Amino acid sequence: MVLLILTERIRHAIQTAIACPEFDASVKDRLLPFLRGEVKVPTMPALSTAPYPTEGNFVVEGNVADGVPLELVKEVSSFLVSREAKMGNEIGLSHYWLHELLAGSTVYTHPQPVRMKSPMLLNRIETILTDQSNAEYNRMIGDVFSESPTDMHYFFQVNRSDVRELRAHLSAIVNATFTIVAVFVAIYAVSKTITNDIGMRVLLGLIGALVVAVAEAWLYMRHVAANKPPKTIRRRRSSRMSTKRRSVVIPNEQSISMPQ
């Protein structure tokens, strides 16, 4: 319920309406307690010293003042304006319009009650928020780490396999390199018995090393091709692949089972 601080202007309008015999008796009975000051409205201390017009002043006792519901003030305003219209007065200049009566008053609304939240509900909300945060965090790091022990085991297996394969390749390359160098040195040393020309000895060593390099490369590629893991082809299995058999009746009353 919206309450207004009861100013002298509103009080005078209410008293005028109550004095009229044609005024609604039920509204009159509802207005009387407010005229007697039985309903108080909390006010700010600054309201008592505000420079309101004389006809809009209200009495403040401490931090409270007399109040009146806005709905009843509307009833009073509507009645007095219609009464002046019936009397032939100019209603445009009437002082009983609602905006005129509200001049100098203050609107007061009851504060909303503080809703006490259940501790179980708060704990549930906190748990849900924590789960959502954890899920979001796991989703962000899901491409880097895996929580499943099976996935982690597979991850380490794949890494170890790659490391072993890399070591095998590096070992083959190093062995081939030492073999080529050894062949070059051996031919260079043996060619001394044939010729003393250093250039010819180096050329013979390079030719021998090149032949060995080509042979090592061919053997290495052959070894890689032979040890390359075959590609696995995944086949979709369907429940429809199960063969259904049906019975066919022939004229001699013998049944033959044949696939569909």
C-alpha positions as CSV (number, residue, x, y, z in Angstrom):
1,M,0.0,0.0,0.0
2,V,1.3,3.4,-1.0
3,L,1.0,6.1,1.7
4,L,1.1,9.8,1.5
5,I,2.1,12.2,4.3
6,L,-1.0,13.9,5.4
7,T,-0.5,17.6,4.6
8,E,-2.9,20.4,5.5
9,R,-4.1,20.6,1.9
10,I,-5.0,17.0,1.9
11,R,-6.5,17.2,5.3
12,H,-8.7,20.1,4.2
13,A,-9.9,18.3,1.1
14,I,-10.7,15.2,3.2
15,Q,-12.7,17.2,5.7
16,T,-14.6,18.9,2.9
17,A,-15.5,15.6,1.3
18,I,-16.6,14.1,4.6
19,A,-18.8,17.1,5.3
20,C,-20.7,16.4,2.0
21,P,-23.7,14.0,2.6
22,E,-23.4,12.5,-0.9
23,F,-19.8,11.3,-0.2
24,D,-19.4,7.5,-0.1
25,A,-19.9,6.3,3.5
26,S,-17.5,3.4,3.2
27,V,-14.7,5.7,2.0
28,K,-15.6,8.1,4.8
29,D,-15.3,5.4,7.4
30,R,-11.9,4.4,6.0
31,L,-10.7,8.0,6.1
32,L,-11.6,8.8,9.7
33,P,-8.7,6.8,11.3
34,F,-6.2,8.6,9.1
35,L,-7.6,12.0,10.1
36,R,-7.3,11.1,13.8
37,G,-3.6,10.3,13.2
38,E,-3.8,6.6,14.0
39,V,-1.5,5.8,11.1
40,K,2.1,7.1,11.2
41,V,4.6,7.2,8.4
42,P,8.4,7.3,8.9
43,T,9.9,10.5,7.5
44,M,13.4,11.8,7.0
45,P,14.5,14.6,9.4
46,A,15.0,17.0,6.5
47,L,11.3,16.9,5.6
48,S,10.3,18.9,8.6
49,T,12.6,21.8,7.6
50,A,11.9,21.7,3.8
51,P,10.6,25.0,2.4
52,Y,7.2,23.7,1.5
53,P,4.2,26.1,1.0
54,T,2.2,26.9,4.0
55,E,-0.8,25.0,2.8
56,G,1.3,21.9,2.2
57,N,3.1,21.7,5.6
58,F,2.7,18.7,7.8
59,V,3.4,18.0,11.4
60,V,6.4,15.8,12.1
61,E,6.7,14.3,15.6
62,G,10.2,12.9,15.8
63,N,10.7,10.9,12.6
64,V,7.1,10.1,12.0
65,A,4.1,12.0,10.5
66,D,0.4,11.3,9.8
67,G,-0.2,9.2,6.7
68,V,-3.1,8.5,4.3
69,P,-3.4,6.0,1.5
70,L,-3.0,7.2,-2.0
71,E,-6.1,5.4,-3.1
72,L,-8.3,7.3,-0.7
73,V,-6.8,10.6,-1.8
74,K,-7.7,9.7,-5.4
75,E,-11.3,9.0,-4.2
76,V,-11.5,12.4,-2.5
77,S,-10.0,14.2,-5.5
78,S,-12.4,12.5,-7.9
79,F,-15.4,13.3,-5.7
80,L,-14.6,17.0,-5.1
81,V,-13.8,17.7,-8.8
82,S,-17.0,16.1,-10.0
83,R,-18.9,18.0,-7.2
84,E,-17.4,21.3,-8.5
85,A,-18.4,20.4,-12.0
86,K,-22.0,19.8,-10.9
87,M,-22.0,23.1,-9.2
88,G,-21.0,24.8,-12.5
89,N,-17.5,25.9,-11.4
90,E,-14.5,25.9,-13.7
91,I,-12.9,22.5,-12.9
92,G,-9.7,23.5,-14.7
93,L,-8.8,25.9,-11.9
94,S,-9.9,23.5,-9.2
95,H,-7.5,22.9,-6.3
96,Y,-8.8,19.4,-5.8
97,W,-7.0,17.8,-8.7
98,L,-4.7,15.0,-7.5
99,H,-1.5,16.7,-8.6
100,E,-2.6,19.8,-6.6
101,L,-3.4,17.8,-3.5
102,L,0.0,16.0,-3.7
103,A,2.0,19.3,-3.7
104,G,4.1,19.3,-0.6
105,S,3.5,15.7,0.3
106,T,5.8,12.7,0.2
107,V,5.1,9.2,-1.0
108,Y,6.0,6.4,1.3
109,T,6.0,2.7,0.5
110,H,6.5,-0.1,2.9
111,P,9.9,-1.7,2.6
112,Q,9.9,-5.1,1.1
113,P,10.5,-7.8,3.7
114,V,13.9,-9.4,3.5
115,R,13.5,-13.0,2.3
116,M,15.6,-15.4,4.3
117,K,17.1,-17.9,2.0
118,S,17.3,-21.5,3.1
119,P,20.8,-22.7,4.0
120,M,20.2,-25.9,2.0
121,L,19.3,-23.8,-1.0
122,L,22.5,-21.7,-0.6
123,N,24.6,-24.8,-0.3
124,R,23.0,-26.3,-3.3
125,I,23.6,-23.1,-5.4
126,E,27.2,-23.0,-4.3
127,T,27.6,-26.7,-5.2
128,I,26.1,-26.0,-8.7
129,L,28.4,-23.0,-9.2
130,T,31.4,-25.0,-8.2
131,D,30.5,-27.9,-10.5
132,Q,30.0,-25.4,-13.4
133,S,33.4,-23.8,-12.7
134,N,35.1,-27.2,-12.6
135,A,33.4,-28.3,-15.8
136,E,34.4,-25.1,-17.6
137,Y,38.0,-25.5,-16.4
138,N,38.1,-29.2,-17.4
139,R,36.7,-28.2,-20.8
140,M,39.4,-25.6,-21.3
141,I,42.3,-28.0,-20.4
142,G,40.7,-31.0,-22.0
143,D,42.8,-30.7,-25.2
144,V,46.0,-30.8,-23.1
145,F,45.3,-33.2,-20.2
146,S,42.9,-36.0,-19.8
147,E,41.2,-37.1,-16.6
148,S,40.5,-40.7,-17.7
149,P,43.2,-43.2,-16.6
150,T,42.6,-45.1,-19.8
151,D,43.2,-42.0,-21.9
152,M,46.3,-41.1,-20.0
153,H,47.7,-44.7,-20.4
154,Y,47.1,-44.5,-24.1
155,F,48.7,-41.1,-24.2
156,F,51.9,-42.4,-22.6
157,Q,51.9,-45.5,-24.8
158,V,51.7,-43.4,-27.9
159,N,54.5,-41.1,-26.7
160,R,56.8,-44.1,-25.9
161,S,56.1,-45.6,-29.2
162,D,57.0,-42.4,-31.0
163,V,60.1,-42.1,-28.9
164,R,61.2,-45.6,-29.7
165,E,60.6,-45.0,-33.4
166,L,62.5,-41.7,-33.3
167,R,65.4,-43.4,-31.6
168,A,65.5,-46.2,-34.2
169,H,65.6,-43.6,-37.0
170,L,68.3,-41.6,-35.4
171,S,70.3,-44.8,-34.7
172,A,70.0,-45.8,-38.4
173,I,71.0,-42.4,-39.6
174,V,74.1,-42.3,-37.3
175,N,75.1,-45.8,-38.3
176,A,74.8,-44.9,-42.0
177,T,76.9,-41.7,-41.4
178,F,79.7,-43.6,-39.7
179,T,79.6,-46.3,-42.4
180,I,79.9,-43.7,-45.1
181,V,82.8,-42.0,-43.3
182,A,84.5,-45.3,-42.6
183,V,84.2,-46.3,-46.3
184,F,85.7,-43.0,-47.4
185,V,88.7,-43.3,-45.0
186,A,89.2,-47.0,-45.9
187,I,89.2,-46.3,-49.7
188,Y,91.4,-43.2,-49.2
189,A,93.9,-45.3,-47.2
190,V,93.9,-48.3,-49.6
191,S,94.1,-46.1,-52.7
192,K,97.6,-45.1,-51.6
193,T,98.8,-48.4,-52.9
194,I,97.5,-47.5,-56.4
195,T,98.4,-43.9,-56.7
196,N,100.1,-41.2,-54.7
197,D,97.9,-38.4,-56.2
198,I,95.9,-37.0,-53.2
199,G,93.1,-35.6,-55.5
200,M,92.6,-39.1,-57.1
201,R,92.6,-40.7,-53.7
202,V,90.0,-38.3,-52.4
203,L,87.9,-38.8,-55.6
204,L,88.0,-42.5,-55.2
205,G,87.0,-42.2,-51.5
206,L,84.1,-39.9,-52.4
207,I,82.9,-42.3,-55.1
208,G,83.0,-45.2,-52.7
209,A,81.3,-43.2,-50.0
210,L,78.6,-42.1,-52.5
211,V,77.9,-45.7,-53.5
212,V,77.6,-46.8,-49.9
213,A,75.4,-43.8,-49.1
214,V,73.0,-44.8,-52.0
215,A,73.0,-48.4,-50.7
216,E,72.3,-47.3,-47.1
217,A,69.5,-44.9,-48.2
218,W,67.9,-47.7,-50.3
219,L,68.1,-50.2,-47.4
220,Y,66.8,-47.6,-44.9
221,M,63.8,-46.7,-47.1
222,R,63.1,-50.4,-47.6
223,H,63.3,-51.0,-43.8
224,V,60.9,-48.1,-43.1
225,A,58.4,-49.3,-45.7
226,A,58.5,-52.8,-44.3
227,N,58.0,-51.7,-40.7
228,K,55.3,-49.1,-41.5
229,P,52.2,-50.0,-39.5
230,P,49.2,-50.9,-41.8
231,K,46.3,-48.6,-41.8
232,T,43.3,-49.9,-39.9
233,I,40.0,-49.6,-41.6
234,R,37.1,-49.2,-39.3
235,R,34.0,-50.9,-40.5
236,R,30.6,-50.0,-39.2
237,R,28.7,-52.7,-37.8
238,S,25.0,-52.6,-38.2
239,S,22.4,-54.7,-36.5
240,R,20.8,-55.1,-39.9
241,M,23.8,-57.3,-41.0
242,S,22.5,-60.2,-39.1
243,T,21.1,-62.6,-41.7
244,K,17.5,-63.4,-41.4
245,R,16.3,-66.6,-42.7
246,R,12.8,-67.4,-43.9
247,S,11.0,-70.5,-44.8
248,V,9.6,-70.9,-48.3
249,V,6.8,-73.4,-48.7
250,I,6.9,-75.4,-52.0
251,P,4.2,-77.5,-53.4
252,N,5.6,-80.8,-52.1
253,E,5.3,-79.4,-48.6
254,Q,9.0,-79.2,-48.0
255,S,10.5,-76.1,-46.4
256,I,13.8,-74.7,-47.5
257,S,15.7,-72.1,-45.4
258,M,17.2,-69.4,-47.5
259,P,18.9,-66.1,-46.6
260,Q,17.0,-62.9,-47.1
